[in-house]
Structures are given as C-alpha cells and as structure tokens.
Amino acid sequence: MKRLAFIALFSLSFLTGCFENEEVVAPEQVALTFFEAIYINNAPDLARTLVSEEIGDVLQHYRVASQIQRNVFGLPLSNVRIGIADVDADFFRRKNAAINVLIQLEGYQGERLIREDRRVKLVNRNNEWIIIKLYDDPFTTNG
C-alpha cells in the first residue's frame, strides 16, 4: 500500500513539473498599466508595448506623454489617480477573445478636478492581452 501511494505521489509530482507555468497578465491589469504609463509614469514607450500596431503608430507620432494625453485622449491631467471601474468578463469568461475594460481617471486641469471614464477594448493574441480600441468617455454629455 505504501509503495502504491509513493508511486502515485511521484507520478503526480512528475506530471505537474512537465507543464509550463505560463502566467497571463489579466486584461484589466494591462489597461491599468497602459493608463499609468501615460498619466503617471510618463512612459509612452511602455504604453506602446501594450497596444496594437495602429495605436502604437499614433502614440509614436506624439512621442511625449503630455502630448498623448492632449491629442489622443483630449484629456490633459495632472496629479492623476487611476482605477478600474468595470470589466465585462468575470472569472469564467477570461478566455474570451475580446474584453472591454472601463478605467476611471481623476485628476486636475489647472485648479479644476476632472473625473472621466475611458473604455478600452483588449484582445488576446498569443497569450498576451493588447489594447486594440480606445473609446471616449461613455458618459459625456453636451450640457
């Protein structure tokens, strides 16, 4: 009996060691890192690694984080706080091909406190989440 238990334990440990342990970064973490790179860390090069080639070309054109804030997002902010507001996938739907993430931005334009939400669409390519679409604030009104 002890021998059978030993063989079972040995084969189980052997099998678990045969599989690669690949960690995939969650899509909401990719979106959060992207906005932190633009608004907090002043790292547009890092932001370009998290987006599709088309968006990366636009970011490359503006080069500087402050210009990306102003020209790509239309939202130059200072002293920014960033948080995740919503993810359209729960634990069981993490294998979806595309996921939308809503990011909350809070910062100052001069002396004015601005709170905005920005939605991004991410797709999973080669076990990496990349941003393929940047949406405007879904709650903006004209009045």
Summary of the structure (lengths in Angstrom):
residues: 143
radius of gyration: 20.6
end to end distance: 77.3
largest distance: 77.3
contacts: 361
relative contact order: 0.16
helix: 40%
strand: 31%
